[in-house]
Amino acid sequence: MNAIISARPWVLACLLSLFTVACGPSWHVVAKAVPNPFVNQRSFAVEPVHFEGVQIGEKSEAEYQASKDGDQQASWDEDKRAFAGEFGRELAEELPEVQFVSAPAPSPFVVRPVVTFIEPGFYAYVAARPSEVRMTLEIWGPGPQRLDVLQFRAVVPATMTNPSSGGRLRSAGEMLGAQVAEYLRTRVFPD
C-alpha cells in the first residue's frame, strides 16, 4: 500500500509534464523582434497567402500539376483559394480585437503567410495518409524591415468523415489561421 501511495506523486508529475509539453506553442520561432513592436497594435495588413515555390509531397507544384488533368488542376487552384479564405476568416474570428486589412494598406505592420509544403494525403477506406501544410509567417515593419519569422504546421487526419484532400486543405487553413491568431495575441497583448 505504501508503494502505491508514494508512487502517486511521481505518476502525477509525469502526466502533468506530458500535458504541459502537449500544450506548448504550436509554432517555431525563427526570428523575433526585441523589444516587441506589436504591443497594443490594433491593425495589421495581411498579404494574400503565398504559394510560390511550394512543394507538394515530393514534387514541385509544377510537377504535381503536370500529372493532373484540366479538371483536377482547376480543383487544385480552387482548393488553394479555399485554404486562403479559411485562413483569413479564422485569423479574423480568433482575434477580433485586431483589424486585419488587405495589403497594401496603411498599416505599420504587414503579415506575409507563405505556404512552403503541402502533403495532400489520401483516404482509401483501408489505407489513409493525413494532409499536412507547413507555413512560414513573416511580419514586416516599416522600412521595410522583417521583424518576426515563424514556422507553423497543421496536420489533418484523412478519415471517412473527411475523405477529400480539398476538405482537409480547408481544415488546415482554419487550423493555421487559429495558430497565427494565437501567436499574434501573445505579441499584441502580452501578459
N, C-alpha and C positions, 0 to 999 in steps of 0.2 A: 504493500500500500504506500509506504513512504517513497519508493522508487517512482510510482506513478505520480504522486503529488509533486515531487521535486523535478520531474520531467516536464510538468505543465508549463512553467515559465519559459523553458528552452523551446518547446514546441510553439508557444505563443509568439516568442521573439522571432522564430524562423518564419512563421506565417505572416507576421507583421512586416518583416523585411521583404518578403516576396510581394506583398500587396504594395508596399512603398515603391519598389522597383517598377512594378507594372503600372503604377500611376504617375510615373515621371513624365517629363515633357515629351511630346510626340514629334519633336524636331531636333535637328543637329545644327548648332551654331557654327558657322564658318568664320564670320566676322561680325562684330557688334560695336557700334559707336559708343564711346565713353567720353564724356558724360552723355547720358541718354537725352537725345534731342527731341524725343517724341512725347515727353510728359505733357499731358493735357491737350495734345494736338487733336482737334476735332474734325479735320478734313484731310483726306488723302486722295490723290489722283491715282487711278488704277488703270494700267495699260491692259489691253486685251491679252489673253493668255497666249504666250508664245509657244509654238511647236517647232520652230526652226531647228533642224539637226536632231530631232527626236529619234530615238532608237526604238523600234518595235520588235520586242523579243530579241532575236539575234540579228536582225536586219535593219538597214536604214529604212526610213519611211518610203523612199522611192522604190527600193527593192520589194518592200511589203506590198505597196500599191500595184507594182507591175505584175504581181501574182494574182491580182483580183480582176474580175470583170467590171464593166462600167457601173452596174447597179451596186456592186459591193464597194467600189471606190466612192460613189456618191453617198452610200450609207456610212462609210468611214468618216467622210467630211462632216456629215450631219452629227455623228457621234461626238466628234471633237467640238462642234459648235454647242451641242447639248452639255458636254462636260464643262465648257467655259461658262455657259449660262448658269449651271448649278453651282459652280464655284463662286461666281459673283453674287448670286442670290443668297447662298449660305453665309458668305462673308458679311454681307449687309445685315442679315437677320440675326446673326450671332453677336454682332457688335453694333446695336442700334444707336449708341451714344455718339458714334463717329459717322460722319458723312463720307461716302465713297463716291467719287465722281469719275467720269470717263476722262482718260488722258488724251490729249493735253488739256489741262485745266489749270486755273490759277490756284495752285496749292504748293506749299513749300516742299512737300514730300510726294514721291512717286513710287507706287508699288508695282514691281515688274515680276509677274509669275511666269516661269519658264519650265515647261514640261520637258524633261530630259529622257525619260524612259517610260514605255508602256508595254506591259505584258498583257495581251488581250485575254489570255486564258481560254478555257473551253469547258463545256458541260456536255457529257455524252452518256448519261444515266449510270453507266458502270465505271466511268472514269471522269475526273474533273481536275482542272487546274485553276486556281484563283487568278483574278485580274490584279495587276499591280501598276500603280502610277507613282513615279518619282518626280518631284518638282523642286526646283531651286527658286527661292524667293529673294529678290533684291529690293532693297528700299533705298531710293536715291534722294539726295537732298539738293539744295540749291548749288549751283556751280557748274555743271552737275558733279555731285560727289556721292559715290556709293558708300552708304552708311552701314547697313546691315545686310548680311547674306546668310541665308538659312537653307537647309535641305529638309524636305518633308516627304513622307511616304504613306500611301494608302493601299491596303490590300483588301480586296472584296472577294469573299468566297463564291465559287461557282456552285449553285445549288438548283434544285428543282424549282424553287420559287424565284430564282434569278438566273435563268439559263443563258441569256443573251449577253455577249460581250458589250454591246451598246448600253444595256441596262446597268451592267457593272461599272462601266466607264462613267455613267451619270452619278452612280453612288459614290465613286471615287472623287468626283468633283465636289459633291456635298461634303465628304469627309475632309478633303483638303481645305475647302473654304472654312470649315469649322476650326481646323487646326491653325490656319493662318490668323483667324479672328482671335483665337485663344492666345497666340503669341503676341499679336498687336495689343491685346488687352494688358498683357504684362508690361508692355513698354509705355503705353499711353496712360495707364492707371496703376503705376507701381505701388506696392504696399508701403 
